[in-house]
Amino acid sequence: MSGVTPKHKVVSQREWLIARKKLLEKEKRFTRRRDALAAERRALPWVRVEKNYVFDTPGGTKNLGEIFDGRSQLLVYHLMFAPDWDAACLGCSYVSDHFDGGLAHLANRDVTLVAVSRAPLAKLMLFKQRMGWRFKWYSSFGTGFNRDFGVAFSQEEMTAGRMYYNYKMQGFPMEEGQGLSAFYQDTCGTVYQTYATYGRGVEAFINAYNLLDLAPKGRDEQGQKPIPMAWVRHHDQYESDYFAGIPASAAAVSSGSPPGAAAAALAKSSAHDCRTRHS
């Protein structure tokens, strides 16, 4: 860490307070606009889901309606993990690191949050153990679920360099895309898609970014090459250890990651770099 103070305007406490209150008015306007946008999102029309999608879960096969777990609302994070990959994508893992803390709160607001990926369930469970995640993660292996919801692309599309993603035709460098789909199930068991977001739309789930935006240097990604998110790693692969100095057992409980040798062994799997999806 450098001991040199970065070049930045320094003022008196009185001048700082004036500037802070001026910015606060902008922040309040932004909050009100965000609330209004959320209301428009909820007012979107719904689409009835006609297909009977089936997923592999640790408790056996379940259809789309069953993974609501008795609640009326379902959020599905499309976590990029292709069948032939050995690890989930770095960017999607960064997003997924933020889910566990909210699960109980969401469940008590009638919302179930799960992740779905195309890789076989055994691969998902192994990587889930490595990451120490607790959210429910299901496999759509062999189904059309990911493609139907705009996050999987054919070999022909890859060859042509043209596929439909994030509501437009565009080039895309990978066979997988990330996003989130929202669903509602009525009392008769009918399921509707209510919303979907892709690309930087999932950035709202990354609270680390929200906190970095409050820090003096912000996200500090200007010098990152070849993309702003080039610094992101699977959380067991960073050099700086937040839990350094904490006994291993306590650190494992705090971080949710497997301790010691178990973490090292699980971390040997290769990573697919899909961080460009958030740029």
N, C-alpha and C positions, 0 to 999 in steps of 0.2 A: 504494500500500500504506500503510495507516494505521500511525502510530507509537504508537498507544494500545494498551496491553496489555488484552485482553478480560478481563472479570470472571470469574475462575476461582480456585478454591481453590489456594493455594500452600503447600507444606509442606516439611519437612526431607527430606533424602535418605533417612533411616531410615524416616520415615512413608510416603514414596512407595513404598519397597521393600515394606513390609507390604501396602499397597493393591495393588501390582502382583502380588504372589504370590497374593493372594486372587482377583484377576481371572484369573490364569493357571489356577487350578483350574477355573474355569467354562469357559475356552477349551478345556482338555483334555477336559472332559466333552462339549462341543459337537463336538469333533473325533471322539470315539468314536461319538457319535450319528450324525454324518454318515457315518462308515464303515459303520455298521449299516444306514443308509438306502440307501446305495449297493448293499449286498449284497441288500437287498430288491428294489431296482430290477432288478438282474441276474436275480433269481429270477422275475420276471414271466413269464407264459406268452407264447408267440409266436403271430403270425398269419401264415399263408402269403399271400404277395402273388400273386394270380392273374392280374392284368392285365399286359400287355406294354407298359410305358411306354417311350416313345422320346423322346430329348432331342437338341436341336441343340447341337453342341459345335464348337470350333475345328477339331477333327479329323474332322468329319462327324457323322452321326447315330449315336447309341449308345443301347442299351437299358439298363434299370436294372441288370441284371447286369454289363454292361460297364463302367459307371462306378465299380465297385468297384476297378478297376485291378489285378486279380489278388489283392487282399486279401480276407479273409473278412468284414470289418466295414466298414460305411459309415455316416457321419454326414452327413445332408443338412440344411443350414441353409436354411429357407424365407425368402429375402431378398425383402422387399416391393418389387416393381418391376412395376407393371401395364403392359400393352402400350402404353397411350397416355401414359405418364409419360415425362419427359425425364431424370429422375434417380431413384436409389434413395431410399427413405425415410431420414430423418435418423437415427431410432433404430436401424434395421437396419444402417445404415452405421457407426454407433458400435459396435455389436456386432462387425461384420465387420472393423473395424480391428484386432481382437485375434487374428485367426486365423493370420496368416502365420508368426509366430514359432514356432507349435507344429506346423506341417505335417510337418517332417522327423521330429520326435519321434513323432507319431501314426503316420506311415507305418512306422516301425520298431517299432511295437507292433501291426502288422497292422490299422491303421485308416486309411481314406481319408476325408478331409473335403472336401466340395464344397458350393457354394451352388447353388440352383435358383430361378429366377424366371420369371414369365410373359411378361416383355417379350421381344421378338425379340433374337436373339443379337447383332446389330450394336449395339444400344443398350447391352447389357450390356458388350460389349468396350470401347466408347467410355468408359463411366463407369469401368470397371475401370482403364483407362489413366489417367484423371484422378486416381483415388484411389491409384494405384501399388500396387494389390493383386496378389498372386501366386497366391492360392488358385484352384482350378478352379471356374469359374462357368458353368453350363449353362442353356439356355432350354427351358422346357416349353411354349412358345407353341403354342396350338392343341390342347393335350392336357388331360385331366382330372386330371392328377397333383396339382396344387395343391388342387383342390376335394376330391378323394378323401382327401387327407391333412389336411383341415380348415383350409386357409389361403386359400381364395378363395370369394367369396360371390356369389350371383346378384343380378340387378337386382330381382327380385321380393322377395328377402330384404332388400335394402337399402331398398326402398320400405316394406315392412312393419316394418322396424326390428327384425327377429328373425332370428337365425341361430345355428347351432350352432358354438360356438368355445370352446376350452379346457374341453371336456367338459360344457358346459351351454348351454341356450338363453339368448341375451342380445342386447341391442342392441349394434350395432357400427357406428362411423361411416364405415368405409371398406370398399372391395371386396376389400382384401387384409388378411391377417393374417400375423403372423410366428410362427415356431416352429422346432423341430428334430426330425427323425425319425431313428431309428436302425434299421439293417437288418443282417441276417446272411445270408451266402450259403454253403450247404454245398457239398461236393465234387461234388455232382450238378448244381449250378447253380441249385437252388431257393432263392428269396429269401424271407426272413421279416422282418416288421416286429417289432421287439423293444421299442421305446419311442418316446414322443413327448412333447414338452413345449411349452407355449405361454405367452403373457403374460410374467409375471415369471420364469417358469421358465428363460428364456434369460439372466437377469441373472448367472447363475453364470459365463457366458463373458466378462463385461465386467471384465477385470482392473483397469481404471482405477477402477472402483467399489471393488474389493477394496483397492486402494492408498489411495483417498480415505478409506475407513473407518479407516485407520491414521493419517491426518493429523489434526492438532489440531482443525481445524474440520469434519472429516468430509466428507460430501457437500455440506453447506451449501446445501441446496436448499429450505429452509423458505420463503424469500421469493420463490421463482421462480413466476411466473404465466404462463399459467393452470394449468400442471402442473409438478411437480418437475423434469422434464427439459427445461424451456424453454431452458436454457443450451446444450444440445447443438447443435453445428453439424457440417457436413461438415468434415473436419479441415483442408481448405485454405481455410476461411472464418473461422477464429478471428482475433481482433485480436492476441492475444499469441502471438508466434512463438518457440517453444522453440529453434529453430535460428538465431535472430538472431545475427549476428556470425560465423557459420560460412560459409566460401565456398560459393557456390551449388551447385557441383558436389558438394561433400562433403555438404551438407545434403540434396541430392536422393538420394544413396546412403543416408544415414542414415535418412531418413524414408520412402523408397520412393515418393515423389511426383515427378511430372515437374517440372523446374525452370522458373523464369522465365516467359517468355511462353506456353509450352505449358500450364502450369498455369493461368494467367490465362484463356486462351482456353477451356479445357475447363470452367472453373468457371462459365461463363455460363449453363449449363443450369439450369432451375428445379428446386426441391426440393419433395418432398411431405413434409409434417410428420406423421409417424406416431409421434412420440415418446410419445404417450399410451399406446401399447401396453405401455410398460414402467412405467407409473405404478402 
